[in-house]
Amino acid sequence: MSRIRLMLTVLVSVVVLSFGSFVFADDVEQTKVLERRVLPLPFMNRGKMEDAWLGYAISDSIHFKCNRATKDDTRVVFYDYEAVLRVLKDLLLLRSDLTDEKHIKKVSAHFGATLIITGEFSVNEGKVTIKIFAYGFSPKSGEAERLGEKSVEGKMDSLDDLLSSVAKEVLIFSGYTSPFTLKALPLSDERLYIEYAKVLYYKRDPDTYEKAMEILSKLHEKCKEAPVLYQLGWLSTEKALKTENESEMRTFRDVAKKFFNKAGETDSSFARAFNSLGLIFLAEKNYANAEIQFVKAAKADAKLPDAHYALGNLYLEIRKYEKAVEPLKVAYSLKPGDAGIANSLGCTYFELEKLTEAEDWYKRALELDKNCLEAHQGLGLLYDEKGNKEKAAEHYGKYIELGGDDEDIKARLIQLRLELLKGEGKEKEK
């Protein structure tokens, strides 16, 4: 019977600052990790629709500026920003009011964030008014609470100063007491950042990727900074994923690799570029180069969970199971709400024949996402190996119900159900 299939999707990573003051307890390892976890979400537009891109400019400025201001603080954990867009899409919240408490709960629960920063803004004759809202979230109780708000005002023609003010208020409002210096965004001209923010706005929706690419191409003529190069690589990767033509796919991947590589050369701290390049190599089964890039990403930003997750999954795919454990555990400590990471740990321990640990991690994955198809598959195989036919059949059934298509498992489920029916028949005869 086949082992767990790895379902690695080419995910690109951008930094999301995470923050919090809750204590997370790792039930399996019986250790406690105190972490700050702040999740900035796009700010909502309360004015004209043509200014909607500013909500992404505000959010991304928090990522860039706070990242650079607090990079050496070990209490701060970083997520990837692309994951926010992906999760908002999965939760059908891309166009929703992200100041709504029930929406805050959904997003926070996925990321394990304990403080969520969002807000609203309006533009009137060049004057910008921004309200910053903070929500506290308890992963244990699943409850969110509005903690307070701050206001910032400025002018559109002084956008960089305005965005720096927002980032500074977020750090102060979050209770960050260490000295910090807000460094400029990695774009030399603040007017370039306006165009860059429009790209972030358009890339939220696959239907507007072409518009994003059009703006990026013009922006690239004026700016060769790492963020612009990275976004060109990201959109090229998306094009590669969407085409069914093998030749076109290779072409788009090659273009993406060039942009990601150039972004990393331009700014060695741009971990997202190394991680994304590694994921392309992984998709091409170029494992040696994939490992090099994931290690670079983890070195550039040790708090980027996707870098550790990708490295662990690489080792899992090439059957270096002992080496997979540590990066996967680091990834989970940075992103404790991720069912995929928990499932990968379950898979790793299963392959190491440590069934108790594997069962714990698979169950944790299902606690985080009851519809985690791979975790049901893993538990089915695990219970089958233990000889627990009833539980094996239960999880195999759920796996198939959720869309699993492994023919061996389908055949095994039929066999198990027949055996269970025969067993029931014999019990009745007695």
C-alpha beads as a LAMMPS data file, in Angstrom:
LAMMPS data file: protein, C-alpha beads

430 atoms
429 bonds

1 atom types
1 bond types

-500.0 500.0 xlo xhi
-500.0 500.0 ylo yhi
-500.0 500.0 zlo zhi

Masses

1 110.0

Atoms # bond

1 1 1 0.000 0.000 0.000
2 1 1 1.273 3.453 -0.839
3 1 1 2.606 5.738 1.858
4 1 1 1.446 9.304 2.367
5 1 1 1.671 11.393 -0.770
6 1 1 3.227 14.793 -0.301
7 1 1 1.002 17.474 -1.748
8 1 1 3.466 20.354 -2.148
9 1 1 2.071 23.416 -3.876
10 1 1 4.410 26.143 -5.087
11 1 1 3.718 28.755 -2.450
12 1 1 5.508 32.040 -2.544
13 1 1 6.325 33.816 0.647
14 1 1 6.194 37.439 1.638
15 1 1 6.760 38.664 5.176
16 1 1 3.856 39.077 7.594
17 1 1 4.745 40.309 11.067
18 1 1 3.188 38.241 13.832
19 1 1 2.869 39.193 17.469
20 1 1 1.171 38.247 20.735
21 1 1 1.418 37.739 24.447
22 1 1 -0.247 34.361 24.906
23 1 1 1.631 31.239 25.975
24 1 1 1.344 28.424 23.452
25 1 1 1.789 24.937 24.900
26 1 1 3.096 22.177 22.658
27 1 1 1.089 19.196 23.924
28 1 1 3.326 16.623 22.273
29 1 1 6.656 17.980 23.439
30 1 1 5.317 19.412 26.714
31 1 1 7.178 22.688 26.178
32 1 1 5.972 26.257 26.317
33 1 1 6.930 28.997 23.922
34 1 1 6.152 32.633 24.597
35 1 1 5.776 34.487 21.321
36 1 1 4.574 37.795 20.001
37 1 1 2.303 37.259 17.031
38 1 1 0.944 40.251 15.121
39 1 1 -0.952 39.698 11.900
40 1 1 -1.497 42.901 9.863
41 1 1 -4.431 42.628 7.449
42 1 1 -5.280 44.954 4.546
43 1 1 -7.019 48.141 5.690
44 1 1 -10.561 48.832 4.472
45 1 1 -11.355 51.691 2.132
46 1 1 -14.060 54.111 3.302
47 1 1 -13.677 56.459 0.348
48 1 1 -13.426 56.243 -3.419
49 1 1 -12.784 52.860 -4.962
50 1 1 -9.835 54.160 -6.973
51 1 1 -7.988 54.605 -3.671
52 1 1 -8.572 50.977 -2.594
53 1 1 -4.933 50.037 -3.274
54 1 1 -3.913 52.212 -0.299
55 1 1 -5.237 49.535 2.095
56 1 1 -2.556 47.173 0.808
57 1 1 0.069 49.929 0.937
58 1 1 -0.708 50.460 4.623
59 1 1 -0.602 46.751 5.442
60 1 1 2.553 46.073 3.452
61 1 1 4.309 49.077 4.999
62 1 1 3.732 47.481 8.403
63 1 1 5.358 44.287 7.119
64 1 1 8.367 46.020 5.623
65 1 1 8.930 48.697 8.232
66 1 1 8.165 46.661 11.341
67 1 1 10.217 43.777 9.988
68 1 1 13.230 46.027 9.580
69 1 1 12.658 47.753 12.906
70 1 1 12.326 44.564 14.979
71 1 1 14.267 42.000 12.990
72 1 1 16.709 41.209 15.793
73 1 1 14.024 40.798 18.456
74 1 1 13.603 37.072 19.077
75 1 1 10.109 37.580 20.491
76 1 1 8.777 38.532 17.074
77 1 1 7.747 35.860 14.577
78 1 1 7.349 36.427 10.832
79 1 1 4.845 34.825 8.473
80 1 1 4.581 35.061 4.697
81 1 1 2.263 37.744 3.349
82 1 1 1.140 35.771 0.294
83 1 1 -0.405 33.284 2.710
84 1 1 -2.709 36.058 3.957
85 1 1 -4.109 36.610 0.478
86 1 1 -4.435 32.856 -0.003
87 1 1 -6.271 32.398 3.293
88 1 1 -8.560 35.377 2.651
89 1 1 -9.429 33.793 -0.675
90 1 1 -10.017 30.348 0.887
91 1 1 -12.257 31.906 3.542
92 1 1 -14.078 33.996 0.903
93 1 1 -12.963 37.185 2.653
94 1 1 -10.983 38.922 -0.106
95 1 1 -13.629 41.605 -0.513
96 1 1 -15.050 41.456 2.990
97 1 1 -14.859 44.033 5.757
98 1 1 -11.816 42.837 7.669
99 1 1 -12.749 44.936 10.695
100 1 1 -15.621 42.527 11.305
101 1 1 -15.010 40.439 14.450
102 1 1 -16.210 37.132 12.990
103 1 1 -13.842 37.562 10.046
104 1 1 -11.015 38.405 12.429
105 1 1 -11.658 35.121 14.252
106 1 1 -11.460 33.064 11.066
107 1 1 -8.168 34.528 9.890
108 1 1 -6.584 34.565 13.365
109 1 1 -7.463 30.941 14.016
110 1 1 -5.725 29.859 10.829
111 1 1 -2.470 31.655 11.616
112 1 1 -2.430 31.248 15.389
113 1 1 -2.029 35.029 15.654
114 1 1 -2.764 36.674 18.989
115 1 1 -2.895 40.306 17.899
116 1 1 -4.472 41.383 14.628
117 1 1 -3.880 44.833 13.191
118 1 1 -6.312 46.195 10.644
119 1 1 -8.325 49.349 10.184
120 1 1 -9.948 51.723 7.756
121 1 1 -8.933 54.797 5.780
122 1 1 -10.426 57.585 3.706
123 1 1 -8.941 60.123 1.302
124 1 1 -10.353 63.620 0.895
125 1 1 -8.637 66.185 -1.356
126 1 1 -5.216 64.649 -0.758
127 1 1 -5.675 64.362 3.016
128 1 1 -5.564 60.798 4.349
129 1 1 -7.195 59.702 7.608
130 1 1 -6.257 56.235 8.885
131 1 1 -7.780 54.424 11.854
132 1 1 -5.757 51.512 13.227
133 1 1 -7.738 48.780 15.005
134 1 1 -6.208 46.112 17.223
135 1 1 -7.930 42.833 18.076
136 1 1 -6.725 40.312 20.606
137 1 1 -7.346 36.649 19.782
138 1 1 -7.061 33.630 22.046
139 1 1 -6.279 30.448 20.045
140 1 1 -7.365 28.403 23.064
141 1 1 -10.870 29.863 23.433
142 1 1 -11.310 30.986 19.840
143 1 1 -12.552 34.385 21.012
144 1 1 -11.552 37.787 19.654
145 1 1 -11.716 41.092 21.513
146 1 1 -11.394 44.640 20.219
147 1 1 -8.506 46.142 22.205
148 1 1 -8.556 49.700 20.943
149 1 1 -7.670 52.011 18.105
150 1 1 -5.275 54.760 17.009
151 1 1 -5.632 57.465 14.373
152 1 1 -3.042 58.809 11.951
153 1 1 -3.446 61.671 9.509
154 1 1 -1.234 62.797 6.653
155 1 1 -1.064 63.799 3.033
156 1 1 -1.017 61.591 -0.022
157 1 1 1.974 63.450 -1.421
158 1 1 3.966 62.490 1.724
159 1 1 3.011 58.819 1.598
160 1 1 6.272 57.432 2.974
161 1 1 6.065 59.604 6.106
162 1 1 2.421 58.630 6.533
163 1 1 3.128 54.896 6.266
164 1 1 6.075 55.217 8.651
165 1 1 3.744 56.876 11.170
166 1 1 1.310 53.965 10.890
167 1 1 4.082 51.408 11.434
168 1 1 5.399 53.358 14.427
169 1 1 1.932 53.519 16.013
170 1 1 1.522 49.773 15.504
171 1 1 4.791 49.075 17.337
172 1 1 3.929 51.423 20.194
173 1 1 0.311 50.317 20.409
174 1 1 1.448 46.671 20.449
175 1 1 3.459 47.311 23.597
176 1 1 6.807 47.029 21.892
177 1 1 9.215 48.755 24.261
178 1 1 12.638 48.015 22.746
179 1 1 14.299 50.916 20.918
180 1 1 13.570 50.807 17.221
181 1 1 14.413 52.791 14.112
182 1 1 12.059 52.658 11.180
183 1 1 14.084 52.241 8.024
184 1 1 12.835 53.284 4.645
185 1 1 10.973 50.890 2.414
186 1 1 13.280 49.120 -0.027
187 1 1 12.020 51.363 -2.836
188 1 1 14.085 54.463 -3.508
189 1 1 11.156 56.695 -4.490
190 1 1 7.885 56.805 -2.549
191 1 1 5.964 57.395 -5.791
192 1 1 7.240 54.002 -6.963
193 1 1 5.703 52.498 -3.850
194 1 1 2.294 53.834 -4.880
195 1 1 2.552 51.768 -8.060
196 1 1 3.886 48.813 -6.083
197 1 1 0.907 48.983 -3.719
198 1 1 -1.432 48.916 -6.720
199 1 1 0.234 45.669 -7.758
200 1 1 -0.486 44.184 -4.304
201 1 1 -4.117 45.242 -4.696
202 1 1 -4.557 43.708 -8.144
203 1 1 -2.735 40.468 -7.376
204 1 1 -5.347 39.545 -4.760
205 1 1 -7.586 38.313 -7.590
206 1 1 -6.436 35.999 -10.420
207 1 1 -8.753 37.873 -12.789
208 1 1 -6.628 41.007 -12.333
209 1 1 -3.156 39.424 -12.508
210 1 1 -2.656 40.828 -16.013
211 1 1 -3.302 44.336 -14.687
212 1 1 -0.776 43.711 -11.922
213 1 1 1.794 42.481 -14.438
214 1 1 1.201 45.511 -16.663
215 1 1 1.902 47.910 -13.765
216 1 1 4.905 45.836 -12.634
217 1 1 6.453 45.845 -16.071
218 1 1 6.327 49.646 -16.183
219 1 1 7.571 49.840 -12.598
220 1 1 10.477 47.542 -13.441
221 1 1 11.668 50.000 -16.081
222 1 1 12.214 52.569 -13.303
223 1 1 13.088 50.324 -10.360
224 1 1 15.227 47.192 -9.977
225 1 1 14.693 46.802 -6.220
226 1 1 14.151 43.359 -4.659
227 1 1 10.391 43.744 -3.945
228 1 1 9.657 44.571 -7.592
229 1 1 11.820 41.713 -8.851
230 1 1 10.171 39.379 -6.375
231 1 1 6.644 40.296 -7.484
232 1 1 7.596 39.733 -11.128
233 1 1 8.814 36.286 -10.119
234 1 1 5.612 35.628 -8.165
235 1 1 3.333 36.487 -11.072
236 1 1 5.484 34.468 -13.484
237 1 1 5.125 31.508 -11.125
238 1 1 1.348 31.943 -11.106
239 1 1 1.354 31.895 -14.902
240 1 1 3.397 28.687 -14.846
241 1 1 0.874 27.075 -12.489
242 1 1 -2.078 28.027 -14.639
243 1 1 -0.866 26.804 -18.024
244 1 1 -1.293 23.206 -19.166
245 1 1 1.302 23.604 -21.914
246 1 1 4.567 22.023 -20.720
247 1 1 6.737 24.275 -22.876
248 1 1 5.028 27.433 -21.601
249 1 1 5.258 26.166 -18.039
250 1 1 9.017 25.711 -18.327
251 1 1 9.377 29.159 -19.887
252 1 1 7.423 30.884 -17.111
253 1 1 9.361 28.947 -14.462
254 1 1 12.668 29.958 -16.008
255 1 1 11.563 33.592 -16.037
256 1 1 10.431 33.330 -12.395
257 1 1 13.752 31.775 -11.366
258 1 1 15.673 34.652 -12.943
259 1 1 13.593 37.253 -11.096
260 1 1 13.783 35.462 -7.738
261 1 1 17.513 34.953 -8.115
262 1 1 18.035 38.613 -9.006
263 1 1 15.884 39.702 -6.041
264 1 1 18.069 37.648 -3.691
265 1 1 21.234 39.095 -5.198
266 1 1 19.837 42.633 -4.854
267 1 1 18.899 42.187 -1.194
268 1 1 20.403 39.236 0.678
269 1 1 17.858 39.705 3.492
270 1 1 14.951 39.103 1.114
271 1 1 14.186 35.588 2.342
272 1 1 11.001 35.298 0.308
273 1 1 12.982 35.292 -2.931
274 1 1 15.242 32.404 -1.849
275 1 1 12.281 30.402 -0.556
276 1 1 10.289 30.884 -3.763
277 1 1 13.265 29.922 -5.893
278 1 1 13.673 26.792 -3.787
279 1 1 10.033 25.857 -4.320
280 1 1 10.445 26.026 -8.073
281 1 1 13.525 23.787 -7.882
282 1 1 11.523 21.425 -5.652
283 1 1 8.676 21.297 -8.193
284 1 1 11.303 20.416 -10.826
285 1 1 12.717 17.735 -8.488
286 1 1 16.050 19.531 -8.426
287 1 1 16.503 18.658 -4.779
288 1 1 20.108 19.788 -4.323
289 1 1 19.418 23.348 -5.489
290 1 1 16.095 23.428 -3.620
291 1 1 17.887 22.612 -0.360
292 1 1 20.476 25.355 -0.976
293 1 1 17.759 27.976 -1.462
294 1 1 15.678 26.903 1.555
295 1 1 18.766 27.061 3.767
296 1 1 19.514 30.544 2.391
297 1 1 15.939 31.629 3.142
298 1 1 16.109 30.339 6.718
299 1 1 19.457 32.068 7.211
300 1 1 18.153 35.371 5.797
301 1 1 15.076 35.257 8.065
302 1 1 15.081 32.563 10.745
303 1 1 11.505 33.481 11.658
304 1 1 10.013 32.733 8.228
305 1 1 7.988 29.542 8.826
306 1 1 7.621 28.643 5.164
307 1 1 11.389 28.289 4.747
308 1 1 11.587 25.691 7.530
309 1 1 8.375 24.004 6.348
310 1 1 9.671 23.725 2.788
311 1 1 13.024 22.348 3.966
312 1 1 11.273 19.745 6.126
313 1 1 9.001 18.692 3.272
314 1 1 12.006 18.437 0.971
315 1 1 13.678 15.987 3.358
316 1 1 10.392 14.127 3.670
317 1 1 10.097 13.793 -0.098
318 1 1 13.656 12.483 -0.501
319 1 1 13.153 10.143 2.462
320 1 1 15.607 11.766 4.844
321 1 1 13.070 11.465 7.627
322 1 1 15.371 12.104 10.571
323 1 1 16.490 15.399 9.000
324 1 1 12.873 16.427 8.345
325 1 1 11.834 16.506 12.008
326 1 1 13.743 19.570 13.203
327 1 1 12.788 22.061 10.443
328 1 1 9.166 20.944 10.618
329 1 1 9.093 21.469 14.391
330 1 1 10.619 24.921 13.966
331 1 1 8.001 25.731 11.326
332 1 1 5.207 24.609 13.650
333 1 1 6.576 26.646 16.558
334 1 1 6.436 29.701 14.294
335 1 1 3.021 28.885 12.867
336 1 1 1.097 26.740 15.388
337 1 1 -2.236 27.100 13.614
338 1 1 -1.097 25.353 10.432
339 1 1 -2.661 21.929 9.883
340 1 1 -0.354 21.211 6.950
341 1 1 2.763 21.436 9.096
342 1 1 1.209 19.220 11.767
343 1 1 0.287 16.701 9.076
344 1 1 3.832 16.690 7.689
345 1 1 5.142 15.924 11.175
346 1 1 2.638 13.086 11.423
347 1 1 3.839 11.752 8.089
348 1 1 7.488 12.033 9.150
349 1 1 6.984 10.122 12.399
350 1 1 4.883 7.528 10.562
351 1 1 7.747 6.897 8.147
352 1 1 10.104 6.675 11.145
353 1 1 7.716 4.040 12.566
354 1 1 7.091 6.157 15.660
355 1 1 3.359 5.542 15.589
356 1 1 2.453 7.223 18.884
357 1 1 4.038 10.513 17.821
358 1 1 2.574 10.182 14.336
359 1 1 -0.922 9.663 15.755
360 1 1 -0.573 12.728 18.001
361 1 1 0.437 14.985 15.097
362 1 1 -2.223 13.662 12.727
363 1 1 -4.868 14.271 15.385
364 1 1 -3.540 17.759 15.950
365 1 1 -3.806 18.447 12.214
366 1 1 -7.466 17.420 12.340
367 1 1 -8.086 19.581 15.391
368 1 1 -6.820 22.517 13.344
369 1 1 -8.647 21.453 10.181
370 1 1 -11.188 18.659 10.437
371 1 1 -11.192 18.363 6.633
372 1 1 -7.431 17.868 6.281
373 1 1 -7.551 15.118 3.678
374 1 1 -3.928 14.052 4.121
375 1 1 -4.311 13.660 7.901
376 1 1 -7.316 11.344 7.415
377 1 1 -5.241 9.370 4.918
378 1 1 -2.357 9.177 7.368
379 1 1 -4.502 8.061 10.289
380 1 1 -6.157 5.459 8.080
381 1 1 -2.782 3.970 7.190
382 1 1 -1.607 4.201 10.793
383 1 1 -4.639 2.428 12.263
384 1 1 -4.504 -0.151 9.458
385 1 1 -0.911 -0.906 10.401
386 1 1 -1.953 -1.201 14.063
387 1 1 -4.733 -3.612 13.111
388 1 1 -7.565 -1.276 14.159
389 1 1 -9.841 -2.003 11.210
390 1 1 -12.769 0.105 12.397
391 1 1 -10.773 3.304 12.828
392 1 1 -8.803 2.657 9.644
393 1 1 -12.049 2.315 7.680
394 1 1 -13.431 5.476 9.311
395 1 1 -10.495 7.618 8.213
396 1 1 -10.150 5.991 4.793
397 1 1 -13.836 6.746 4.271
398 1 1 -13.381 10.378 5.259
399 1 1 -10.343 10.650 2.987
400 1 1 -12.361 9.455 -0.017
401 1 1 -15.360 11.579 0.966
402 1 1 -13.109 14.674 0.890
403 1 1 -11.905 13.855 -2.622
404 1 1 -8.960 11.503 -2.054
405 1 1 -8.297 9.416 -5.166
406 1 1 -5.698 6.831 -4.101
407 1 1 -6.912 3.616 -5.754
408 1 1 -5.073 1.399 -3.246
409 1 1 -6.929 3.062 -0.390
410 1 1 -10.280 2.748 -2.179
411 1 1 -9.679 -0.979 -2.659
412 1 1 -8.486 -1.386 0.931
413 1 1 -11.573 0.403 2.273
414 1 1 -13.874 -2.011 0.432
415 1 1 -11.908 -4.944 1.825
416 1 1 -12.015 -3.569 5.385
417 1 1 -15.745 -2.936 5.267
418 1 1 -16.378 -6.482 4.060
419 1 1 -14.201 -7.860 6.872
420 1 1 -16.037 -5.725 9.433
421 1 1 -19.416 -6.916 8.126
422 1 1 -18.302 -10.538 8.362
423 1 1 -17.115 -9.925 11.898
424 1 1 -20.511 -8.470 12.839
425 1 1 -22.224 -11.487 11.292
426 1 1 -20.167 -13.904 13.353
427 1 1 -20.974 -11.962 16.528
428 1 1 -24.713 -12.259 15.800
429 1 1 -24.404 -16.007 15.259
430 1 1 -22.941 -16.346 18.720

Bonds

1 1 1 2
2 1 2 3
3 1 3 4
4 1 4 5
5 1 5 6
6 1 6 7
7 1 7 8
8 1 8 9
9 1 9 10
10 1 10 11
11 1 11 12
12 1 12 13
13 1 13 14
14 1 14 15
15 1 15 16
16 1 16 17
17 1 17 18
18 1 18 19
19 1 19 20
20 1 20 21
21 1 21 22
22 1 22 23
23 1 23 24
24 1 24 25
25 1 25 26
26 1 26 27
27 1 27 28
28 1 28 29
29 1 29 30
30 1 30 31
31 1 31 32
32 1 32 33
33 1 33 34
34 1 34 35
35 1 35 36
36 1 36 37
37 1 37 38
38 1 38 39
39 1 39 40
40 1 40 41
41 1 41 42
42 1 42 43
43 1 43 44
44 1 44 45
45 1 45 46
46 1 46 47
47 1 47 48
48 1 48 49
49 1 49 50
50 1 50 51
51 1 51 52
52 1 52 53
53 1 53 54
54 1 54 55
55 1 55 56
56 1 56 57
57 1 57 58
58 1 58 59
59 1 59 60
60 1 60 61
61 1 61 62
62 1 62 63
63 1 63 64
64 1 64 65
65 1 65 66
66 1 66 67
67 1 67 68
68 1 68 69
69 1 69 70
70 1 70 71
71 1 71 72
72 1 72 73
73 1 73 74
74 1 74 75
75 1 75 76
76 1 76 77
77 1 77 78
78 1 78 79
79 1 79 80
80 1 80 81
81 1 81 82
82 1 82 83
83 1 83 84
84 1 84 85
85 1 85 86
86 1 86 87
87 1 87 88
88 1 88 89
89 1 89 90
90 1 90 91
91 1 91 92
92 1 92 93
93 1 93 94
94 1 94 95
95 1 95 96
96 1 96 97
97 1 97 98
98 1 98 99
99 1 99 100
100 1 100 101
101 1 101 102
102 1 102 103
103 1 103 104
104 1 104 105
105 1 105 106
106 1 106 107
107 1 107 108
108 1 108 109
109 1 109 110
110 1 110 111
111 1 111 112
112 1 112 113
113 1 113 114
114 1 114 115
115 1 115 116
116 1 116 117
117 1 117 118
118 1 118 119
119 1 119 120
120 1 120 121
121 1 121 122
122 1 122 123
123 1 123 124
124 1 124 125
125 1 125 126
126 1 126 127
127 1 127 128
128 1 128 129
129 1 129 130
130 1 130 131
131 1 131 132
132 1 132 133
133 1 133 134
134 1 134 135
135 1 135 136
136 1 136 137
137 1 137 138
138 1 138 139
139 1 139 140
140 1 140 141
141 1 141 142
142 1 142 143
143 1 143 144
144 1 144 145
145 1 145 146
146 1 146 147
147 1 147 148
148 1 148 149
149 1 149 150
150 1 150 151
151 1 151 152
152 1 152 153
153 1 153 154
154 1 154 155
155 1 155 156
156 1 156 157
157 1 157 158
158 1 158 159
159 1 159 160
160 1 160 161
161 1 161 162
162 1 162 163
163 1 163 164
164 1 164 165
165 1 165 166
166 1 166 167
167 1 167 168
168 1 168 169
169 1 169 170
170 1 170 171
171 1 171 172
172 1 172 173
173 1 173 174
174 1 174 175
175 1 175 176
176 1 176 177
177 1 177 178
178 1 178 179
179 1 179 180
180 1 180 181
181 1 181 182
182 1 182 183
183 1 183 184
184 1 184 185
185 1 185 186
186 1 186 187
187 1 187 188
188 1 188 189
189 1 189 190
190 1 190 191
191 1 191 192
192 1 192 193
193 1 193 194
194 1 194 195
195 1 195 196
196 1 196 197
197 1 197 198
198 1 198 199
199 1 199 200
200 1 200 201
201 1 201 202
202 1 202 203
203 1 203 204
204 1 204 205
205 1 205 206
206 1 206 207
207 1 207 208
208 1 208 209
209 1 209 210
210 1 210 211
211 1 211 212
212 1 212 213
213 1 213 214
214 1 214 215
215 1 215 216
216 1 216 217
217 1 217 218
218 1 218 219
219 1 219 220
220 1 220 221
221 1 221 222
222 1 222 223
223 1 223 224
224 1 224 225
225 1 225 226
226 1 226 227
227 1 227 228
228 1 228 229
229 1 229 230
230 1 230 231
231 1 231 232
232 1 232 233
233 1 233 234
234 1 234 235
235 1 235 236
236 1 236 237
237 1 237 238
238 1 238 239
239 1 239 240
240 1 240 241
241 1 241 242
242 1 242 243
243 1 243 244
244 1 244 245
245 1 245 246
246 1 246 247
247 1 247 248
248 1 248 249
249 1 249 250
250 1 250 251
251 1 251 252
252 1 252 253
253 1 253 254
254 1 254 255
255 1 255 256
256 1 256 257
257 1 257 258
258 1 258 259
259 1 259 260
260 1 260 261
261 1 261 262
262 1 262 263
263 1 263 264
264 1 264 265
265 1 265 266
266 1 266 267
267 1 267 268
268 1 268 269
269 1 269 270
270 1 270 271
271 1 271 272
272 1 272 273
273 1 273 274
274 1 274 275
275 1 275 276
276 1 276 277
277 1 277 278
278 1 278 279
279 1 279 280
280 1 280 281
281 1 281 282
282 1 282 283
283 1 283 284
284 1 284 285
285 1 285 286
286 1 286 287
287 1 287 288
288 1 288 289
289 1 289 290
290 1 290 291
291 1 291 292
292 1 292 293
293 1 293 294
294 1 294 295
295 1 295 296
296 1 296 297
297 1 297 298
298 1 298 299
299 1 299 300
300 1 300 301
301 1 301 302
302 1 302 303
303 1 303 304
304 1 304 305
305 1 305 306
306 1 306 307
307 1 307 308
308 1 308 309
309 1 309 310
310 1 310 311
311 1 311 312
312 1 312 313
313 1 313 314
314 1 314 315
315 1 315 316
316 1 316 317
317 1 317 318
318 1 318 319
319 1 319 320
320 1 320 321
321 1 321 322
322 1 322 323
323 1 323 324
324 1 324 325
325 1 325 326
326 1 326 327
327 1 327 328
328 1 328 329
329 1 329 330
330 1 330 331
331 1 331 332
332 1 332 333
333 1 333 334
334 1 334 335
335 1 335 336
336 1 336 337
337 1 337 338
338 1 338 339
339 1 339 340
340 1 340 341
341 1 341 342
342 1 342 343
343 1 343 344
344 1 344 345
345 1 345 346
346 1 346 347
347 1 347 348
348 1 348 349
349 1 349 350
350 1 350 351
351 1 351 352
352 1 352 353
353 1 353 354
354 1 354 355
355 1 355 356
356 1 356 357
357 1 357 358
358 1 358 359
359 1 359 360
360 1 360 361
361 1 361 362
362 1 362 363
363 1 363 364
364 1 364 365
365 1 365 366
366 1 366 367
367 1 367 368
368 1 368 369
369 1 369 370
370 1 370 371
371 1 371 372
372 1 372 373
373 1 373 374
374 1 374 375
375 1 375 376
376 1 376 377
377 1 377 378
378 1 378 379
379 1 379 380
380 1 380 381
381 1 381 382
382 1 382 383
383 1 383 384
384 1 384 385
385 1 385 386
386 1 386 387
387 1 387 388
388 1 388 389
389 1 389 390
390 1 390 391
391 1 391 392
392 1 392 393
393 1 393 394
394 1 394 395
395 1 395 396
396 1 396 397
397 1 397 398
398 1 398 399
399 1 399 400
400 1 400 401
401 1 401 402
402 1 402 403
403 1 403 404
404 1 404 405
405 1 405 406
406 1 406 407
407 1 407 408
408 1 408 409
409 1 409 410
410 1 410 411
411 1 411 412
412 1 412 413
413 1 413 414
414 1 414 415
415 1 415 416
416 1 416 417
417 1 417 418
418 1 418 419
419 1 419 420
420 1 420 421
421 1 421 422
422 1 422 423
423 1 423 424
424 1 424 425
425 1 425 426
426 1 426 427
427 1 427 428
428 1 428 429
429 1 429 430
